Amino acid sequence: MKESDSLSYGKLPLREGAGQMPALGFGTLLRDLTETRTATATAIGAGFRHFDCSERYRNEEQVGQAIGEAIEAGDVHRNDLFITTKLWNNNHRPERVQPAFEASLERLNLDYLDLYLIHTPYAFQPGENQDPRDANDNVIYDKGTTLIDTWLALEKLVDLGRCRAIGLSDVNVDQLREIFVQARIKPAAVQVEAHPHLPQTELVEFCQSSGVVMVAFAPLGHGIKPGVLEEPAILAIAQRVNRTPAQVLLAWAVQRGTAILTTPRTAERARENFGVSILPMDAMEEIDAIQTRQRFNLVTGTGIPGFIDKGK
């Protein structure tokens, strides 16, 4: 791969001069705490400088340890890194936002965040329980708290200077538009599932016309089979351009103007996911023409503990 063909070090500018987001990001949704620390360190070694966290993942401390060790060793500097974390649903009440933010900063052992996101648009019963349930095992929602209420509390974090940018996750284009219209500080980024089987075309177009960076999670389809990694068009393109199917999918996402998050667990996978190069235009067109539609993460649907049932 020629250096001129590489997409590995591309960056996307955030609105209002809030910095630049590396297009290739490492997602820290790992259940095992030891694996979280080692995989984060491995990702840094492979070249990743964008790290996506959440209080919901319950592993911010381990991510912070890996990052702190890399900084102390001189492998990276803090200003080389772009670090995001997310506010979970039980902390949506405005008075709970700053304490939750400060707790995340402490666990990550950071002085500031590059980006803070509302993890989902749904407010749960406030308290320490991340997944509050009633006697019938139904999620207990905080019906008195709206998304704009929570957003206004995030704006205050930017005013305090410890959070450079704010945004949303797991929202649709109508929810993003609603916040965009009402917000004093506009969303800098929105994180959603996106890949050739769920291209999110309308959302991509709104983001690009409004100066919002779209971050695609599950760009490889969470590894679920059959899925995008087995898509015949992707396999044919990979063979033709001498890249892996994963590299083809990641290149497509970056070339269409979005950032991506992957969670490689080994050094080999981390190098593969970071070694992304430009696809020819005909390959981009072939991927855009894929007609299969499927969503792998059901956060916007039903059946996942801790998330809203759209039928209720």
C-alpha positions as CSV (number, residue, x, y, z in Angstrom):
1,M,0.0,0.0,0.0
2,K,1.5,3.4,-1.0
3,E,1.5,6.1,1.6
4,S,-0.6,8.3,-0.7
5,D,-3.3,5.6,-0.8
6,S,-3.6,5.3,3.0
7,L,-6.7,6.3,4.9
8,S,-5.2,5.3,8.2
9,Y,-4.3,8.8,9.5
10,G,-7.3,10.7,8.1
11,K,-9.1,13.2,10.4
12,L,-12.5,14.9,10.4
13,P,-12.7,18.4,11.7
14,L,-15.3,19.1,14.3
15,R,-17.5,22.2,14.2
16,E,-16.6,25.5,15.9
17,G,-12.9,24.6,16.0
18,A,-13.4,21.8,18.5
19,G,-10.6,19.7,17.2
20,Q,-10.2,16.9,14.7
21,M,-11.4,13.3,15.1
22,P,-9.3,10.5,13.7
23,A,-11.4,8.7,11.2
24,L,-10.3,5.2,12.5
25,G,-11.4,4.7,16.1
26,F,-11.1,1.9,18.6
27,G,-14.4,1.0,20.4
28,T,-13.9,-0.2,23.9
29,L,-17.0,-2.4,24.3
30,L,-15.2,-5.4,25.9
31,R,-16.7,-7.4,28.7
32,D,-13.4,-8.7,30.2
33,L,-11.5,-6.1,32.1
34,T,-8.1,-7.5,31.5
35,E,-8.8,-7.9,27.8
36,T,-10.0,-4.3,27.7
37,R,-6.6,-3.1,29.1
38,T,-4.5,-5.2,26.8
39,A,-6.6,-4.6,23.6
40,T,-6.5,-0.8,24.2
41,A,-2.7,-0.9,24.6
42,T,-2.5,-3.1,21.5
43,A,-4.6,-0.6,19.5
44,I,-2.4,2.3,20.6
45,G,0.6,0.2,19.3
46,A,-1.1,-0.4,16.0
47,G,-1.6,3.4,15.5
48,F,-5.1,4.0,16.8
49,R,-5.5,7.5,18.4
50,H,-9.3,7.7,18.6
51,F,-10.9,5.8,21.6
52,D,-14.6,5.5,22.2
53,C,-15.8,4.6,25.8
54,S,-18.9,4.7,27.9
55,E,-19.9,4.5,31.5
56,R,-22.2,1.8,30.4
57,Y,-19.3,-0.5,29.5
58,R,-18.1,-0.5,33.1
59,N,-14.4,-0.5,31.9
60,E,-13.4,3.1,31.7
61,E,-10.8,2.6,34.4
62,Q,-9.0,-0.1,32.5
63,V,-9.1,2.0,29.3
64,G,-7.6,4.9,31.3
65,Q,-4.9,2.7,32.7
66,A,-3.8,1.6,29.2
67,I,-3.8,5.1,27.9
68,G,-2.0,6.4,31.0
69,E,0.7,3.8,30.6
70,A,1.2,4.6,27.0
71,I,1.5,8.3,27.8
72,E,3.9,7.7,30.7
73,A,6.1,5.5,28.4
74,G,6.3,8.3,25.8
75,D,4.5,6.2,23.2
76,V,1.8,8.9,22.7
77,H,1.0,12.4,24.0
78,R,-2.5,13.3,25.4
79,N,-2.9,15.9,22.6
80,D,-2.4,13.1,20.0
81,L,-5.4,11.3,21.3
82,F,-9.1,11.8,20.7
83,I,-11.1,10.3,23.6
84,T,-14.9,10.0,23.7
85,T,-17.1,8.7,26.4
86,K,-20.9,8.5,26.8
87,L,-23.6,9.4,29.4
88,W,-25.8,6.5,30.2
89,N,-29.6,6.5,30.5
90,N,-29.9,6.6,34.3
91,N,-28.1,9.9,34.4
92,H,-30.2,11.9,32.0
93,R,-31.6,14.3,34.6
94,P,-29.8,17.6,34.2
95,E,-28.6,17.6,37.8
96,R,-27.0,14.1,37.3
97,V,-25.1,15.0,34.1
98,Q,-22.1,16.8,35.5
99,P,-21.5,14.3,38.3
100,A,-21.6,11.4,35.7
101,F,-19.2,13.3,33.5
102,E,-16.8,14.0,36.3
103,A,-16.9,10.3,37.4
104,S,-16.1,9.2,33.9
105,L,-13.1,11.6,33.8
106,E,-11.9,10.3,37.1
107,R,-12.1,6.7,35.9
108,L,-10.3,7.5,32.7
109,N,-7.8,9.6,34.6
110,L,-8.2,12.5,32.3
111,D,-8.4,16.3,32.7
112,Y,-10.7,16.8,29.7
113,L,-12.7,14.9,27.1
114,D,-12.6,15.5,23.4
115,L,-16.2,14.4,22.9
116,Y,-19.1,13.5,25.3
117,L,-22.1,11.8,23.9
118,I,-25.6,11.0,25.1
119,H,-25.5,7.2,24.7
120,T,-29.1,6.8,23.8
121,P,-32.1,9.2,23.6
122,Y,-34.0,7.4,26.4
123,A,-34.1,8.5,30.0
124,F,-34.3,5.8,32.6
125,Q,-35.3,6.1,36.3
126,P,-32.4,8.1,37.9
127,G,-30.2,6.3,40.3
128,E,-27.2,4.0,40.5
129,N,-29.0,1.1,38.7
130,Q,-28.1,1.2,35.0
131,D,-31.0,-1.1,34.1
132,P,-33.9,-0.2,36.4
133,R,-36.8,-2.7,36.1
134,D,-40.3,-3.1,37.7
135,A,-41.8,-6.2,39.1
136,N,-42.7,-7.4,35.6
137,D,-39.2,-6.9,34.3
138,N,-40.1,-3.8,32.3
139,V,-37.6,-0.9,32.0
140,I,-38.6,2.0,34.2
141,Y,-38.3,5.3,32.3
142,D,-38.0,8.8,33.5
143,K,-40.9,10.3,31.6
144,G,-40.3,13.8,33.0
145,T,-36.9,14.2,31.4
146,T,-36.6,15.1,27.7
147,L,-33.7,14.7,25.4
148,I,-33.3,18.5,25.1
149,D,-33.2,18.8,28.9
150,T,-30.2,16.5,28.9
151,W,-28.7,18.3,26.0
152,L,-28.8,21.6,27.7
153,A,-26.9,20.1,30.7
154,L,-24.2,18.9,28.3
155,E,-23.8,22.4,26.9
156,K,-22.8,23.6,30.3
157,L,-19.9,21.1,30.3
158,V,-18.5,22.7,27.2
159,D,-18.9,26.1,28.9
160,L,-16.8,24.8,31.8
161,G,-14.0,24.0,29.3
162,R,-13.5,20.3,30.3
163,C,-15.3,18.9,27.3
164,R,-14.4,20.2,23.8
165,A,-17.4,18.9,22.0
166,I,-20.8,17.1,22.6
167,G,-23.0,14.9,20.5
168,L,-25.5,12.1,20.3
169,S,-25.6,8.3,19.8
170,D,-28.3,5.9,18.6
171,V,-30.6,8.6,17.3
172,N,-32.4,8.9,14.0
173,V,-32.3,11.8,11.7
174,D,-35.5,13.4,13.1
175,Q,-34.1,13.3,16.7
176,L,-30.9,14.8,15.5
177,R,-32.7,17.6,13.6
178,E,-34.8,18.3,16.7
179,I,-31.8,18.8,18.9
180,F,-29.9,20.7,16.1
181,V,-32.7,23.3,15.9
182,Q,-33.1,23.8,19.6
183,A,-29.4,23.6,20.7
184,R,-27.2,26.6,21.5
185,I,-24.2,24.4,21.0
186,K,-24.9,22.2,18.0
187,P,-24.1,18.5,18.0
188,A,-20.5,18.0,16.8
189,A,-20.9,14.3,16.2
190,V,-23.5,11.5,16.0
191,Q,-22.7,7.8,16.5
192,V,-24.9,5.2,14.9
193,E,-24.8,1.7,13.4
194,A,-23.8,2.0,9.7
195,H,-22.4,-0.4,7.1
196,P,-23.4,-1.3,3.5
197,H,-26.5,-3.3,4.8
198,L,-27.6,-0.2,6.8
199,P,-26.0,2.8,5.0
200,Q,-28.0,5.5,6.9
201,T,-27.9,7.6,3.7
202,E,-30.4,10.3,4.9
203,L,-28.5,10.7,8.2
204,V,-25.1,10.9,6.3
205,E,-26.5,13.6,4.0
206,F,-27.9,15.6,6.9
207,C,-24.6,15.4,8.8
208,Q,-22.6,16.4,5.8
209,S,-24.8,19.4,5.1
210,S,-24.9,20.5,8.7
211,G,-21.3,20.1,9.8
212,V,-21.8,17.1,12.0
213,V,-19.3,14.2,12.0
214,M,-21.1,10.8,11.7
215,V,-19.3,7.9,13.5
216,A,-20.2,4.4,12.3
217,F,-20.2,1.7,14.9
218,A,-20.5,-2.0,13.8
219,P,-19.0,-1.2,10.4
220,L,-18.1,-4.9,10.1
221,G,-21.6,-6.0,11.3
222,H,-20.4,-7.0,14.8
223,G,-19.0,-10.1,13.1
224,I,-22.5,-11.6,12.9
225,K,-22.9,-14.2,10.2
226,P,-24.2,-14.1,7.6
227,G,-23.5,-10.4,7.4
228,V,-21.5,-7.7,5.6
229,L,-18.3,-9.6,5.8
230,E,-19.9,-12.4,3.7
231,E,-21.5,-10.0,1.2
232,P,-20.6,-11.3,-2.3
233,A,-19.8,-7.8,-3.6
234,I,-17.5,-7.2,-0.7
235,L,-15.7,-10.5,-1.2
236,A,-15.3,-9.9,-4.9
237,I,-13.9,-6.4,-4.4
238,A,-11.5,-7.6,-1.7
239,Q,-10.1,-10.2,-4.0
240,R,-9.8,-7.6,-6.8
241,V,-8.0,-4.9,-4.8
242,N,-5.9,-7.4,-2.7
243,R,-7.3,-6.3,0.6
244,T,-9.3,-8.1,3.3
245,P,-13.1,-7.8,3.4
246,A,-12.8,-5.9,6.6
247,Q,-10.4,-3.4,5.0
248,V,-12.8,-2.9,2.1
249,L,-15.7,-2.2,4.5
250,L,-13.7,0.3,6.5
251,A,-12.3,2.1,3.5
252,W,-15.9,2.5,2.1
253,A,-17.0,4.0,5.3
254,V,-14.1,6.5,5.5
255,Q,-14.3,7.4,1.9
256,R,-18.0,8.3,2.2
257,G,-17.0,10.8,4.9
258,T,-17.7,9.0,8.2
259,A,-15.5,7.9,11.1
260,I,-15.6,4.3,12.2
261,L,-15.2,2.2,15.3
262,T,-13.9,-1.3,15.5
263,T,-12.8,-3.4,18.4
264,P,-9.9,-5.6,17.3
265,R,-8.8,-7.9,20.2
266,T,-5.4,-9.0,18.8
267,A,-2.4,-7.2,17.4
268,E,-3.0,-8.8,14.0
269,R,-6.6,-7.6,13.8
270,A,-5.6,-4.2,15.0
271,R,-3.0,-3.8,12.3
272,E,-5.5,-5.1,9.7
273,N,-8.2,-2.7,10.8
274,F,-5.7,0.2,10.8
275,G,-4.3,-0.6,7.4
276,V,-7.0,0.9,5.3
277,S,-6.4,2.3,1.8
278,I,-8.4,4.1,-0.9
279,L,-10.9,2.0,-2.9
280,P,-11.3,2.7,-6.7
281,M,-14.5,4.6,-7.6
282,D,-16.1,1.6,-9.2
283,A,-15.7,-0.4,-6.0
284,M,-17.4,2.4,-4.1
285,E,-20.3,2.4,-6.6
286,E,-20.7,-1.4,-6.3
287,I,-20.9,-1.2,-2.5
288,D,-23.4,1.7,-2.7
289,A,-25.6,-0.5,-5.0
290,I,-25.9,-3.3,-2.4
291,Q,-29.6,-3.8,-1.7
292,T,-29.6,-6.0,1.4
293,R,-30.9,-4.2,4.5
294,Q,-30.3,-5.5,8.0
295,R,-29.6,-4.0,11.4
296,F,-27.4,-5.9,13.8
297,N,-27.7,-3.8,17.0
298,L,-31.3,-3.6,18.2
299,V,-30.9,-0.6,20.5
300,T,-33.6,1.2,18.5
301,G,-35.9,-1.8,18.5
302,T,-37.0,-4.4,21.0
303,G,-35.7,-7.4,22.9
304,I,-32.4,-5.9,24.3
305,P,-32.3,-5.4,28.1
306,G,-31.9,-1.8,29.1
307,F,-33.3,-0.3,25.9
308,I,-36.7,1.1,25.0
309,D,-39.4,-1.0,23.4
310,K,-40.6,1.2,20.5
311,G,-44.1,-0.3,20.8
312,K,-44.6,1.2,24.3
